[in-house]
Amino acid sequence: MKAAIIGTTGYGGGELIRILANHPFFDIHSIHTTRDEKSLSDEYPHLTGIFEKVLTKIDTEKIAEEADVVFLATPSKVSGKLVDSFFREDIKVIDLSGDMRLKEPDSYKAWYGHEPVGDSILAEAVYGLSEWNREEIKSARLLANPGCYPTAALLGLAPLMAEKLVDPGSIIIDAKSGVSGAGRSPSMGTLYAELNENFKIYKVNEHQHIPEIEQQLSLWNGEDVKVTFSTHLIPVTRGIMATMYVKLQEELDTLRLIDLYEETYNGHPFIRVRKNGVFPSVKEVKGSNFCDIGLHADKRTGRVTIVSVIDNLMKGAAGQAVQNANIMYGLEETAGLEMIPLYP
C-alpha cells in the first residue's frame, strides 16, 4: 500500500520515515513539504544513502489519486486545511496534530486559538487511542492521532476509569517531556544553554492537551471530568513520564491493581505492566512504541500513584500513527513496530 507523508521536516515526520521505510506492507510513495523542494538527505543527513527522496510541494488531488493513506505530520491549523482538502477524496487520513481530536468546536477554538475544522469532519474523525478504540479505528477514514501527553496519561488511567474505581474529582497528572516534544523549530526556551541542567514547568493550567484528556476521561466516566495537569521540560531528547495521583472509590491493594492492569492490557503488545515495586523510566522505552506502566496503592492516603512512560515521538506520535494504520488496514498491529528500545 502506498503512503504519502506531509510534514517530513519535523521530528514526527522524520520518525514516520524511519518506521515506514522498513514496514512490510506500506511503501513510502511520496513525501511533501510546505517549504522549498529539496532532497530529504539535505534536511536529514543521517538518511544519506539510505532513503533518498525529494521533498515536493503539496498537491492534494495528486496525492489522493496516487496514495492509499496520507500521514499529516503538520502543525495544527495547517493540518485542518489539509484534512478539509482531502475530505472528499478517496484516501485515508491520519493526522498527528490536534485538529480533529476535540469534538466541541468552541473548546478547540478556546484552547488552540483558531477556527476548527468543519462539523462533518469532526463527526467522522475517530480518536486513535489504539488500545481503547480499536473497533472504531478499523473502519476509520479520518483518524485523529492522540497527543503525546494524553497518550501517556490516558493509558495509565484507563483501567481504573473504565472500572469506575477513581474519584473523578481527584485526578492530578504531573508530566515531564523531553525537548523533542517542543518540535524542531528553534525557540529561546529550548536552547541548549537554557534547558541543559535545568527543569522547568510551562503552560501552567493552559496546555492544549487538557481538554483532550478531559474529553476521553469524561467518556469513560459518563459525566464531566476535570483534571489538574502540569507539564515540564526536562533536559533529555526523547521521553515522557506521566505520574498520576488519584483517590480510589474503594480500598484496593497494589497487587490487586496490578492484576487489573495485566488483565486489561492482556493481548495489547505495546503495553507492559511492571511488577510490584518496579517503576519504569523513559530510557526503557526510547525509540520504541511501548508504554510501560507501574503503580502503587497507598493505604495510608487511599490514593494510587500511577507512572506511565512513552517515547513522545513513537507511541506519542509516529509509532501510534503507524499502529493505527495497521489496524485500519487489518494488518498485524505490530507490523513495522517491533523494534527493541534503544538502551542505554
N, C-alpha and C positions, 0 to 999 in steps of 0.2 A: 504494500500500500504506500502511496506517495504522500509524504508530509511536507508542508511548507512551514517555515518559521519566519515570523516577522518580529524584529527587535533583537537581532543577534549580537548587537554591540554591548548589551548589558550582561551582567553575571548570570541571570536566569536563562537568557538566550544561549549563552555560552555553555551552560550545563545541558540544555536541551541537545545541543550539537554533540556533546560528549556522550550522552546516553544513546541518542538515535543513530549515531554513526556506527554503532555496534549492535543495533537492535535486529533481532532475527526476522522481523516481519515488516517493519517500517523502513522506507528508504527516504532519505532527505532529498526531495526533488528540487527544492529551491529555498534560498534564504534571502531575506529582504530587509531593507533599512529605510528609515525616513531621512537619513543623511546622504552624503555623496556616495556614489557607487565606487567600490574598491574591492580588492582581493581580501578574503576573510583572514588570510595569514598576515596581512598588513595590520589588521585590527587585533588579531590574536597570534603573535609569533609562535606560540607553543604548538600551533596546528600546522606549521610549515612542513610540507612533505607528507602530511598525514591526511588532512582534509582540505583540499584546495578547491574552493568555490568562490564565485564573485557575488558580493552583496549587491543586489539590484533594487531598483525602485519598486514601489508597491503598485501593482495593477490588480485590483481585487477581482475583476472579471476573468483575467488570465489565470490567476491563482486558483479560483474556483473551478475553472474549466479543466485544469491540469492536475490538481491535487485532490486527495480524498479528505484530508484533515489539515487544518491550519492551527498552529500554536501562536498565540499572541503574547509575546514577552515584552509588551509595550506598557508605558505608564497609563494610569487612569486618565480618562478623558480621550486620550489617543485611542486606546482600546475600544472605548464606547463608539467612536466614529467608525472604526473598522468593523466592529460587530454589526452595526447598522448597515454597512455596505454589503456584508456577507449574508445578511439575514434571509434574503430571498434567493440566495444561490444554493446549489446542491453541494454543500460541503459542511463537514462537521467543524465546529469552532471550539477550541479550548483556550480560555482567556486566563492568563496568570495575574491580571490586575484585579482591582476591586470593583470594576464597573458593572458586573452582573450579580454580585453577591448579596446586596441588600434589596429586599423585596419592597421596602417602603421608599418611594422616590423622595419624599420630603426628608427622610433620615439620611439618604445618600447626599442630598444637596447640603444638608447641615454639616455633615462630617467631612465631605470631600470638597465642598466649596464650588461645585459647578453642576450643570444640568445633568440629570440622569439619562440613561437610555430609555427608549420608549416602553410603554406598558406591555406591549405584545412581546417584546424581547424578554423583559423581566418575568413574564408569565411562563415563558418556555424554558428559561435558563434553569439548569439543575445545579444545585450546590454540590461540589465534588469532594466531600469528605469521604474518601474511598471506603473505609471500613464500616461506615454507618449509613451510606446512601447508595449502596451497590445496585439495588434493583432499579432505581430511577436512572442511575448513570448508564446502565445497559442500553437504555433506549434514548439517551440524550442526543440532541443535535447541537445544542448550545450548552457549554459546560463552564461554570464559574469555579475555577480552581481556588481553594481556600487560601487565605493569607498564612504567612509563616507562624506568627504568634497564635492565631486561632487554631491552627492545626495542632500545635503542641498542647495548648490549653484544653481544647475540646476532647482530644484523645485521652488525656489524663483524667478529665472529669466525667466522661460519658458513662462508664459502667455504674457509677454511683447515681448520676442523674437519671439514667434510664430505669433504675430500680426505686426511684423516689426516696433515696436514703439521705439526701442532703437538705438542710435548711437553706432554701434558695436565697435568703437574705444575708447569708453568712460568707459568701464566696469572695475570697481575696486571691488575686493572681499576681505574683511577683515574678516578672520575666526579664531575662537578660539575653542579649543578642550580640553575636559577632558583627563586625563593622560592614561585612559584605551585605548585610540586610539593608543598609542605607543606600545601596546602589553604587554605580560606578562613576557617577558624576562627582567631581570634587566639591568639597564644601569645607568651611572652616572647622566644623565640629569633627570631621573625620580625618583631618591632617594627622600625620604620624606624631608630630610634636604635641598635638592637643590630646590625642587618645592614648598614646603609649604610657604605661604606668599610671593609667587613670581609670576611673569607673564613675559613670555619671547617669543620672536619671534624665529622661526627656519626655516631652509631650504629656506632662502630668495631668491625668484625668481628661486628656484631649486626643488620645491616639485613635486614628480612624478604624482600628480593628475592634474597638469596644463594641459598637453596635452589631458587628458580625458575630462576635462571641455571644452577646446577649440574645440575638435573634435565634441562634441554634439552641442555646440553653433553654430559652422560653418554649421552643417547640417540644423539647424533651419533657419540660416541667408541666406544660399545659397551661401556664399563665406566665405573665411577665417576670423576668429575672433581671436584676441589676447587679453588676459586679464592680468591685474595686480592682482596677487593672493598672499596674505600674510597669513601665518599660525602661530598661537601662542598656547602655552600650558598654561592652567590655572589650579590652584590647586583644581580641582574637579575630581571626579572619572569618571562620565559619562556626555556626552552632547556636542553638537556642536552648536555654534551660528555663522552664516554667515551673516555679514552685508554688503550689496552690494550698490554701488553708480553707477547710470547710468544716462546719458544725454538722455532726450526724443527727439524724432524727431518732435513732435508737443506738444503744450501745453495741458495738461490734469490735472484735479484736483484730489485730493486724493479720493474723493467719487466715481468718475468715474472709477478710477483704482481698487478700492476695488470691485466695481460691476463686472469688468472684471475678477478679480481673482475668485470671487464667482461663476460666470458663467462658467469659465474654469474648475474649480475643483468640480462643481456640480456632484454628483454621484461617487466621489472618497472619500471613507470613511476615509482615513487616512490623508487627508489634511484639516486643519482647518484655515480659514482666519479670522483674528481678525477685530474687529470693528474699526472705525475711532478713532485715538488717543490711541489705545491699542496695545501694543507690547508684544510678547511672551518672556519667559525666559526658560532656559534649564531645570529647575526643573519641569516645567509644562508638559514636555513630557517624563520625566525619566522613564525607564522601559517599555515604550510603543512603538508602531510602528507609532505614529503620527509625522507629520511635521506641525508645526504651523508657520504661516506667517503673518507679519504685515508690512505695508508700508505707506509712506508719500511722497507726491509730494511737492517740494519746488518751488513755483512760482518765487521766487527771483533769484534762480540759474538755474532753468529749469531742475534740477536733481530730481531723485526719490531715496529715501532710502528704501531698502527692507531688512527686518530682517527675517531670516529663521532659525528655531531651530529644532534639532532632537536629539534623543539618538543615539550616534555613534555606539553602539553595537546592536541596534534594527533596526530602519529604515536605519541606516548607514551600516548595515551588516546582522546579522542573521534574523531580522524581515523582511526585504525586501526580503531576500532569500526565506523564507517560503511563503511570499506573492506571489513571482514569482512561486514557486512550486504549490501553489493553482491555479494560472492562467494557468499554463502548463497542469494541470490535470482537468481543467474545474470545479473546486470547487468554493464555495463561497470565494471571495477574503479575507474576514476577518477571515476565519476558523483558529482557534488556536491563533488568534492575538487580541482578543477582551479585552485584559487586560487594566484596568484603570491605568493611570500614577501613580507612587509612589509619594506621597506628604504628608508631606514636605520632 
